[in-house]
Amino acid sequence: MAELLKVDDINVYYGAIHAIKGVSFHVDEGEIVTLIGANGAGKSTTLQTVSGLLRSKTGSITFDGQSISGVPAHRLVERGLAQVPEGRRVFLQMTVEENLEMGAYTQPNANTPASLERVYVQFPRLKERRKQIAGTLSGGEQQMLAMGRALMSKPKLLMLDEPSMGLAPILVEQIFQIIRDLHKAGTTILLVEQNAQMALSVANRAYVLETGKITLSGTGDELILSDEVRKAYLGG
């Protein structure tokens, strides 16, 4: 598999706080790679740095063979990098379909109808609610909408930031089944998730972040069986 994303020795600061400390990892085409860790470990900060919302003082980030260090976030969407942010952040006063159409702003208008149909096949509930105001959807439906909106840009890499946050267990199962289905359909995914059990169950490979550093890496199956991971994140 070809390497799609390579993050090499990034260091990110919030003022005097050193939030990300020499983090390096990669994502190959066709993989699900997950970053797990406790609250405040640096998972979302890492994702925001990859997506151009934050800047690293050192190192490099390469996407699809080209350096993207310093490239504005909206330009990265055009190149095929899409992020579903923590907390979903859908446009609450707009309809489901208007939200989805906003996700296609980097694509030719002629492509939008076909892209909508693809999203509706993957998310039948969104099709049922396509004329409904997004702010009236349930949390799980808003998460589906945020994922569908990102897919409208036809990403080469889909980055998901805490997709299970705030959802009931049955909805968490649904969201992770959708992640499996998207992967099976060919989507490469970088997943940040506090629910380590669910994240590792879908991941080809995984990295553990602790206080801004990667402390462990391996396949999802290897880390599920790791005593260190089980004690810290799986209640074992």
N, C-alpha and C positions, 0 to 999 in steps of 0.2 A: 504493500500500500504506500502511496506517495504521502509525504509529509505535507499537511495543509497549514498547520499553525506551529510556529516555534517561538517560544518565549525563553529568552536567555538572560539571566542575571539582572532581573529588574529590581529596583529599589524605589519605593514610593514613600513620600513623607506627607503628613498633615501638619504643617508648621514644623515644630521641633520633634514631633512624634514619628518615629521610624516604623511605618505600618507594614511594609513589605520588604523583606530582607533577603536579597539575592535569590529570588525565586526563578526556577527554570523548569519548563515542561514542554511537551509537544503533543499534538493531536494529528493523527493520520486520517486520510480520507476514509470514510465509512465507519469510523469508530464512534462509540460513546465513551468519552473520558470525563470522569467526575473529580471534583475537588471537594473533599469533606473536611469538617472541622467544627469546633465549637463556635458560638457567637463571638465575634470580635477577633477571629483567627486571621482574617484578611481575605476571605474567599471572595466577597463582593468587590472589594478594592482591587483584587487581581483582575476580575472580569471587567471592571470599569476601566482599568488601564489598557487591557487588550482592545476594548471597544473605543478608545480614544477620548473617554470622558475625563481621565486622569493621566498624568504624565509621569514617566519614570525618569529618575535622575541618571540612571546608568543602563547599560545593557541594550538589548534590541528585541524587537518583535517582528517576525516575518510571517506574512500570510500569503498563501498561494504563490510562493516564490519571490515575493517582493517585500521590502522593508515597509512597515506601516507606522514606525515610530514617528510621532508628530503629525500624522495625518488626521484631519478633523473627523469627528464621529460620522457626520452625514456622508462624507466621501467613502468611508468604510462600508456603509450600507450599499452604496453603488457597486463596490467591489465584491460584495457577496457575504458580508459579515453582518449578522442580525442578532440583536440581543433582546430577550424578553426580560424586562427589569423586575427586580424584587418589588412585591406589592402590586404587580400587574399594570397599574397606571394606564388604564384604558380611558378614552375620552367619554366621560360619564354622561354628557348631555347629547351625545350623538348616537345614532342607531348602530346596531351591530354591523350592518353592511357599510355604513359610512366609516366606521372604525377600520374595517378591513380595507376599504378603498384607500384610506390614508397610508396603509402599509405598502401600497403599490406605487408610491410617488416617484420612485426611481425607475419604474418600468414604463414602457410605452402604453398609452391609454388603450390601444387596441388589444393589449394582452390581458386587461383587467377582467373581462367576463370569464375567460378560461381559467384564470387564477382563482377567481371566486368559486367556480365550480369545483376545482381541486380541493380548496379549503372546505367546502361544504360536504364533499365526500368524506374527508378526514374527520370533520366535526359536524355530524348531522344535526346536533342540537342547535348549532349556530344558524343553520338553514331554517329551522323551525322558528327561530327568534330573530330573523334577519331585519325585521322592521321595528324591533323592540329597542327602547332606549337602554344603552349599556349600563347606566346607573341602577337600573331595576333588575339586573341579572344577579344570580347567586355568585358567591365567591368562586366556586368551581367553574361556572360558566364564564365569568370574567377572565379566569386563567386560560380557558380554552380560547377566548377571544384574543387575548394578548399573544398567544402562540400562533393563532391563525393570522393575525395582523403581521407578525414577523415573517411568516411563510409567504405572504403576498409579495415580498421583495425577492423571492426565489434565492434564498441564501445558499452559499456553499457550506457555511458553518452557522449552525443555530446555537446560540448561547442562552442557557436558561438559568436565571438567578432565583434560587429558592422557590421553585414552582409549587411545592406542597405547603408553603407557609400559610397558616391560618385556616387550613381546610380540614373538614371532618375526615376520619380514616377512610370511609368508603369513597370519598372524592379523591383522596390521595391515591388510592388504588386505580381509579379511573385515569387520573393524570399520568401515572407511570405506565399504564397500558398504552396510552396515547404516545408516550415517549418511545416505547418499544415499537409501536406500529410505524411511527415516523422513521425510526432507524431502519426497520425492515424495508421500508420504501426507498431507502437510499440516503436519508439525511444524516450528515455528520453533526454530532452534538457535543458541546462542552457544557457540562452540568455542574452547577454549584448548588449544594444541598446539605442542609443540616440533618435531615433524616438519613443517617448513614446506611441503615439496613436497606432501605428502598434504593438509594443511590448505587450502592455496591451491587445490588441484585441485577441492575440493568447495565452496568459498566463493563466495557472491555478492559479498561485500565483505570486506575485511580491514584490520586495523590492525597496525602493527609497534610493539612496545614495547621500549624500550631504557632501562635504568636508571630505570624508573618513569615514563617519558615516552613519549607517542606521537610517533614520528618520521616515520612514513609512513602513508598510507591510500590505498585505491583498490579497484577490483574485484580479485577473485582473479587473473584473467587479467593485469591490469595489473601486479600485484606480482610474478607469476611472471616477467614479461619485464623487470622493473626490474633494472638493472645492480647497484644497491646491494643489493637483496635477494638476487640471484643470488650475489654475492660473499660476503655475510655468512652466508646460510642455506642456499643450494642447491649450494654447492661449485662455482659457475661462475666 
